[in-house]
């Protein structure tokens, strides 16, 4: 099971993987690397579900 992550840590992992952020609706950010994109919230702690989606997107972008 994936544990929650702090926003700064997850944003750093996404940036290191080559993702670029853009503002979404409300407190959401859309991170994109080519055709792979993931949406996360700009809160102090990211939920386990969103963390899992972001980590899976990083893995997909490496392939």
C-alpha positions in Angstrom: 0.0 0.0 0.0 1.2 3.5 -0.9 1.6 6.0 1.9 0.6 9.7 1.6 3.4 12.0 0.5 4.1 15.7 1.1 3.3 17.9 -1.9 6.9 19.1 -2.2 8.4 15.6 -2.3 5.9 14.4 -5.0 6.4 17.6 -7.1 10.2 17.1 -6.9 9.9 13.5 -8.1 7.7 14.6 -11.0 10.0 17.4 -12.0 13.0 15.1 -11.9 11.2 12.6 -14.2 10.7 15.4 -16.7 7.1 16.4 -16.0 6.1 20.0 -16.4 3.3 21.6 -14.3 0.4 23.8 -15.4 -2.5 25.1 -13.3 -5.7 23.1 -13.4 -9.1 24.0 -11.9 -9.1 25.2 -8.3 -6.3 23.7 -6.2 -5.3 21.1 -8.9 -2.2 21.0 -10.9 -1.7 19.0 -14.1 1.7 17.5 -14.6 2.6 16.4 -18.2 5.5 14.5 -19.8 4.8 13.9 -23.5 1.5 12.0 -23.6 1.5 11.0 -19.9 -0.2 13.3 -17.6 -1.4 13.2 -14.0 -3.5 15.7 -11.9 -2.6 16.3 -8.2 -3.9 18.7 -5.6 -1.8 21.5 -4.2 -2.3 20.5 -0.5 0.2 19.9 2.2 -0.2 16.1 2.0 -1.2 14.1 -1.1 -3.6 11.2 -0.5 -2.4 7.6 -1.0 -4.6 7.3 -4.1 -3.2 10.3 -5.9 0.3 9.4 -4.8 -0.1 6.0 -6.4 -1.4 7.5 -9.7 1.5 10.0 -9.8 4.1 7.2 -9.2 2.5 5.0 -11.8 2.6 8.0 -14.3 6.4 8.4 -13.6 6.9 4.7 -14.3 4.9 4.9 -17.6 6.9 7.9 -18.7 10.1 6.0 -18.3 9.0 3.3 -20.8 
